[in-house]
Amino acid sequence: MNLSILILVPLITAVAVLLTRTRQQVRWVSLIGAAIQIILSLLLFVYYRNEVAAGNTAQMLFQQNYEWFPALHIGFHLGVDGISVALIMLTAFVVIAGILVSWNIEKMTKEFYFLLLLLSVGAYGFFMSLDLFMLFFFLEIAVIPKYLLIGIWGSGNKEYSANKLALMLMGGSALVLVGLLGLYFTNPERTFDLLKLSTTHIPHNIQMICFPLLFIGFGVFSGLFPFHTWVPDGHSSAPTAGSMFLAGISMKLGGYGCLRVAVYLLPEGAKEYANLIIVLSVIGILYGAFVTMMQKDLKYINAYSSVSHCGFVLLGIGMLTKTAITGAVIQMVSHGLMTALFFAVIGMIYQRTHTRMIDEMGGLLKKLPFIITVLFIVGFCSLGLPGLSGFVAEMTIFMGSWQHPDMLHRIVTILACMSIVVTAVYILRAISKVAMGPMKATYSHLKDAAWNEKLAAVILLFGIIAIGVAPFWLNDLVRPGAEIIMQKITGG
Amino acid sequence: MLNNTYLMLIPLLPLAGFVLLGLFGRKYFKNSSGIIGTILLLASALLAIYTAYQYFFQVGKVNGFYQKIIPFQYTWLQFSEGVSINMGALIDPISVMMLVVITFVSLMVHIYSLGYMKGEERFSTYYSFLGLFTFSMLGLVMSSNIFQIYIFWELVGISSFLLIGFYYEKPSAVAACKKAFIVTRFADLGFLIGILILSFYSGTLDFNTLIERLTSPDSSQFQAAIASSFLGMSALTWGMVLVFMGGAGKSAMLPLHIWLPDAMEGPTPVSALIHAATMVVAGVYLVARLFPVFALSAPEALTLVAYVGAITALFAAVIACTQTDIKRVLAFSTISQIGYMMFALGVAGYGGEAGLGFTASMFHLFTHAMFKALLFLGAGSVIHFIHSNEMKDMGGLRKYLPVTHITFLVACLAISGIPPFAGFFSKEEILFAASQHNQAVYWIGLITSGLTAFYMFRLYFSIFWNKAPSTLERARGEAGEGGFVMILPLILLAIGAAFAGFIPFGNFVTSDGKSFEPVSHWQFSVLPVALGLIGIFIAWRMYKKENNLPDKISASFGGFYKAAYNKFYFDELYLFITKKIVFNLIGRPAAWFDRNVVNGLVNATGNTTEKVSTKIKGIQSGKVQQYGLYFLVATITMAVLFIYWWK
C-alpha cells in the first residue's frame, strides 16, 4: 500500500474545501474526504495483517524513501508497524466523528474544516514518519491549527487558553527539536533516519542528555505531570471538534513520540530515567483523578481525567516491559476513542442545555435517551468496565507493571490500581448529576441526537466495543512492535 | 460428552435478550419485551437443567470423582507466555449447581416482573438489564480463568448499579446505586491486586493450573510464593486475603456491607435476584472456587474467612431485629445468611469428611437462594399491595394475600431452620461442621440461628397478623396478589424452600469431587431447633397482637437498641471518611494546588517573560538616531576598555 496516499487524501480534501462555495459543499466534501480516510485506514490494517500473515517480518512495512533535502540528509521516509497502524486507525475514526459533530457550525465554516483537515495531515504524517526531521515537521503542522481553532471558534477565556496551549506545546517542541539536533550532530553519519539511528550505538552520555529533552518534550503533549496545565484550559476553551482532536489525537502524538523516538532510540537513557518516569506518571494518574473529583464543569472533568488516563500511557512506557508497552499503546487508542466521544457528548449536551456545569443539570436521561446512554457507556469505559476498551488497556498495563518484583514498581503499580476506585467516584458523580435525579422543568422541550450526532457516536462506539469485546486483534497488532522496542532495551 | 453449543447458549441467550431489547426494545417491543426476555430465559434454564442432569448423572463422574471439565476455551488477551485471559467454561459441581440456581431464580423473577413491573415506562429497559445481569452472572460462575471471573465480576457490578438506579429520578436510588458500585469497586481493588500477586507467582491465570501449582508443595511456584513474605505473611497468603477482600465486598461482609441495605432502592424483584439469591453469593462462590488453595496453602486466610463470616452473621442478625423497613430486614438477613455460608467454608478442610463445611456452605447457598428469593418476592407482593415498605403500614394481611401469606410462612420456617424445611438441613450441616472445627464460630452461629428465627417471625407476624392499619380499608377493593404471573413464582419457590433440603448434597458437591454421605446426628439438632422455636415463640408473644411489649423491651436495651437501629453507625463512619478525608483533605487541596501552584507557575513564567520583554522592547525602536547613539556609546566604551586592557 502506498502510504503517501494517507497524507495526500486529507491534504487534497483540505484544498478542495477551500475551493468550495457553500456551507453545504464544505461539509460534504470534508465528510467524503474523512470517509475515504477511514476506508484507507481499514485497508491499511487489512493489508498489514495480510503481509504479516504471509510471513513478512520486516520491522517497518510499506516503506517509501525519497530524498528530500539531500545536503542535510533529510529524507521523506515513511513506513508503518503495528503501533503506527493502530494509531492511524484511531486518527481516521476521530477525524470523521469530529467532522460529523461540527456539522452545524456557523462561523467561518470553510476555515474551520480546513484547519481540522490540516490537523489530520499532521497526525498521519507524524505516525508514519521514519525520518526525525519530517516527524518534527508534521508535529508542528498538528500544533499550529489548534491555536487558531481555539482562538477563533473557542469559548470562555479563549485567548488565554489558546496562548497557553500554543506556548506550552511550542516549548515542548523546542525541547524535542534540541534533542533531535543533538542526535543528529553527535552521529557520525549525520542522519535523521530513525531506522539508521536505531542501528548505530549512541554514546551513553549523549543518551543521558538527549533522553530527558525528548521525553519531556513529547511528554508535554501527553500531559506529563507537572507540564499538564495546558490540558484543562485548552480543552475547555476549544470547540467540540477541537477538544476531540486535542485529546483524541494530539495527546497521542506525545505518547507515540516518547515511545518511538525517546525510548526506542535511547534505551540506555530510558533505563536510567525509568524510575523518574513512573513516579511522575503515577502522580499524574492519581493527582489527575483527585483533581477531577472536584471539578464542576464537564469539560474540565474530561480534561483532568485525560491527564489521569494519559498518565497510564506514560506509566506503561516507563515500565519497560513488553506487556506494559503494549498496554500503553492500547491505552492510547482506547483513550483516543473514548475521550473524543466524551467531548462529543459534552458538546451535544451543551448545545441543548447551554451549560456545562453538572450542578445545573439533572434528569437528562428522560429527554435525551440516546445522548445520555452514550454518556453512560463512555463513562463506563473511562472507569474501566470490561467489554469496553479502557479495561483492556489498563489491565494490560497493570499486568505488565507487576512483572517487576522490586518494591518501587510494586508500590507504583498499587497506587496506579487505586485510580480505578477514584475514577469510579468521579465518573459516577458526574454522570449521576447530569443524567439522573429529578428532571428540570426547563428541559421538557429538548430534542435527542440528530443523524450526524448519532453517526459520530456510533462510529466511535464501534471502535470502543470492538476493542473491549475482542481485544486480541489489537493486541496481536501492537505486540510485535512493542517486542522490537523491548529487544532494543534489553539488548542495548 | 457435554454439548458445547448448549453450554454457550446458556449465557448467550440472556445476552441476546440484553442486546435485542436494549437496542430495539423501546421502539419495537414496548409491550412484548417481558415475554421475549422470559422465553429466552426459559430456554436458558432448560439448557442449564439439561446440563446439570448430564453432568451429574452421565459424564461428570470418572473413577468416583466429579471431574473439572473445560469443554471449550479461547484466548482472549495474551499478556505473556502462559499468562493470558482465556474465555471458556469450567464445568464442575459448583458451577453446574450455580447455573441451575441462577437460571431458575432469574426465570422466576422474569415471570414475576411481568406483573410487578407492568405499566412501567422503561419496561423493556428493565428486561434488557435483567438479561445483562443474568448473562454476567452465568459467565461469572462458568469462568475457567481468574481474570475471566474478574471481568464478569465487574459486569455483574455494573448490572447491579443499573438496576438499583432503575428509578433514576429518585435521589435516594441514585445515591444507593453509586454507593453500591463504589464500595464494591473498592473491594475489587483488593481482588485485582490479589490476582496480580497470584498470577505473578503461579505464572498462569487459568484456575485449574493455578490451583494445581499453588497447592502442590513440590512445585517451584508454590515455594516461591511461600518464600517471599511481606509484613510477616507469605505472598500467597496476601494474595488469598486480597482475593477474599473482593469476595467480601460483593458478598457484603463486614465492614464492606454498607451498600447492600441501600441497594434495596431497586425494584423488589431485582432485590430478590441480585441482592439475595445470586450476585451477593458471588463472594462465597469465589472462595469456594479457590478453596483448595485456601485450605491447603493459606490456612490463615481461611481462618480469616471463618471469623469474618461468623462476626458478620451475628452482627447483621442483631441489626435485622431492629429494622422497620421490611426490605431492610430482609437485606440484613441476607448479609447474615451469607455470613453463614462464609464461615462454613472457613471451618472446612479439604477432602472427604473434613470437607463437610464446604458441602454445607454450597448446600446453604442453594437453599438460601430458594427461600430468600421467595421472601423478597413475597415482600414484593406486600409492597405492591400496600405501596409502602414500612412495617407500621402493615398488619393483618393474611386475609388479603393468602398465597403470599402461606408461601412467606414456608420461607420463614425454612430460614429459621425448622424441620423438615430446606434451611434446616443446610443449617444443621453448617453448625455441625463448625462444632467439629471451631467452638467460637459454632456458638456465634448458634446464637445467630436463634436471632434469625426471632426477626423473621417478627416480620411475619407484623405483616400478616397484628392489627391492620386504618389505611388498609381503601386498598381492600383492589385485586390482591397481581394475578397468575406473580403467584406462580411464589408457589414454585415455596416448593423449593420446602423440599430442597432432601437433596443429598454430599453426593454431588464436595470439596474434592468425591461423594460422601454426611452422617446425621439428631441429638445434635435438638439445640439449634429448640433455639429456633424459642425465637419464634418470643416473636409470637411480641408481635402477634398489638401490645406494648416491643416498646418495653427495646427501651430496656437502651443505647444498644439505638445503636443497632442505626446500624452501628457504619454509614456515618464511611460518610466521614469520604466527605471529610477523601474530598476535603485530598481532593480539594489537590484541585487548589493545581489551579494556584502548578498553573500559577506557568502563568508566572508567561507574565515574567512578558514584563521583561515590555521593559526591553524600547531598545529596538527602529529610530536610526537612537541606533547611532548606541553605536557611538558602544564604540567609545570598547575603545576605552581596549586602551586600558591593552596595557
HADDOCK unambig.tbl for C-alpha pairs under 7 A between the chains (distance, minus, plus):
assign (segid A and resid 226 and name CA) (segid B and resid 598 and name CA) 6.98 0.50 0.50
assign (segid A and resid 229 and name CA) (segid B and resid 599 and name CA) 5.97 0.50 0.50
assign (segid A and resid 287 and name CA) (segid B and resid 590 and name CA) 6.77 0.50 0.50
assign (segid A and resid 290 and name CA) (segid B and resid 587 and name CA) 4.91 0.50 0.50
assign (segid A and resid 290 and name CA) (segid B and resid 590 and name CA) 6.69 0.50 0.50
assign (segid A and resid 291 and name CA) (segid B and resid 587 and name CA) 5.75 0.50 0.50
assign (segid A and resid 291 and name CA) (segid B and resid 590 and name CA) 5.66 0.50 0.50
assign (segid A and resid 291 and name CA) (segid B and resid 591 and name CA) 4.67 0.50 0.50
assign (segid A and resid 293 and name CA) (segid B and resid 587 and name CA) 6.49 0.50 0.50
assign (segid A and resid 294 and name CA) (segid B and resid 587 and name CA) 6.12 0.50 0.50
assign (segid A and resid 294 and name CA) (segid B and resid 588 and name CA) 6.41 0.50 0.50
assign (segid A and resid 294 and name CA) (segid B and resid 591 and name CA) 6.61 0.50 0.50
assign (segid A and resid 323 and name CA) (segid B and resid 79 and name CA) 5.84 0.50 0.50
assign (segid A and resid 323 and name CA) (segid B and resid 80 and name CA) 6.81 0.50 0.50
assign (segid A and resid 363 and name CA) (segid B and resid 169 and name CA) 6.42 0.50 0.50
assign (segid A and resid 385 and name CA) (segid B and resid 154 and name CA) 6.64 0.50 0.50
assign (segid A and resid 386 and name CA) (segid B and resid 151 and name CA) 5.58 0.50 0.50
assign (segid A and resid 386 and name CA) (segid B and resid 154 and name CA) 6.79 0.50 0.50
assign (segid A and resid 386 and name CA) (segid B and resid 155 and name CA) 6.74 0.50 0.50
assign (segid A and resid 396 and name CA) (segid B and resid 79 and name CA) 6.71 0.50 0.50
assign (segid A and resid 399 and name CA) (segid B and resid 196 and name CA) 6.69 0.50 0.50
assign (segid A and resid 402 and name CA) (segid B and resid 196 and name CA) 6.74 0.50 0.50
assign (segid A and resid 403 and name CA) (segid B and resid 200 and name CA) 6.99 0.50 0.50
assign (segid A and resid 417 and name CA) (segid B and resid 189 and name CA) 6.89 0.50 0.50
assign (segid A and resid 418 and name CA) (segid B and resid 189 and name CA) 6.69 0.50 0.50
assign (segid A and resid 421 and name CA) (segid B and resid 182 and name CA) 6.79 0.50 0.50
assign (segid A and resid 421 and name CA) (segid B and resid 185 and name CA) 5.93 0.50 0.50
assign (segid A and resid 421 and name CA) (segid B and resid 186 and name CA) 5.75 0.50 0.50
assign (segid A and resid 424 and name CA) (segid B and resid 182 and name CA) 6.46 0.50 0.50
assign (segid A and resid 425 and name CA) (segid B and resid 182 and name CA) 6.53 0.50 0.50
assign (segid A and resid 428 and name CA) (segid B and resid 178 and name CA) 6.44 0.50 0.50
assign (segid A and resid 432 and name CA) (segid B and resid 174 and name CA) 6.84 0.50 0.50
assign (segid A and resid 436 and name CA) (segid B and resid 168 and name CA) 5.17 0.50 0.50
assign (segid A and resid 436 and name CA) (segid B and resid 169 and name CA) 5.71 0.50 0.50
assign (segid A and resid 436 and name CA) (segid B and resid 174 and name CA) 6.86 0.50 0.50
assign (segid A and resid 437 and name CA) (segid B and resid 168 and name CA) 5.79 0.50 0.50
assign (segid A and resid 437 and name CA) (segid B and resid 169 and name CA) 4.02 0.50 0.50
assign (segid A and resid 437 and name CA) (segid B and resid 170 and name CA) 5.70 0.50 0.50
assign (segid A and resid 437 and name CA) (segid B and resid 171 and name CA) 5.34 0.50 0.50
assign (segid A and resid 437 and name CA) (segid B and resid 174 and name CA) 6.85 0.50 0.50
assign (segid A and resid 438 and name CA) (segid B and resid 169 and name CA) 4.65 0.50 0.50
assign (segid A and resid 438 and name CA) (segid B and resid 170 and name CA) 6.77 0.50 0.50
assign (segid A and resid 470 and name CA) (segid B and resid 76 and name CA) 6.86 0.50 0.50
assign (segid A and resid 471 and name CA) (segid B and resid 76 and name CA) 6.77 0.50 0.50
assign (segid A and resid 471 and name CA) (segid B and resid 77 and name CA) 6.26 0.50 0.50
assign (segid A and resid 472 and name CA) (segid B and resid 76 and name CA) 5.76 0.50 0.50
assign (segid A and resid 472 and name CA) (segid B and resid 77 and name CA) 5.31 0.50 0.50
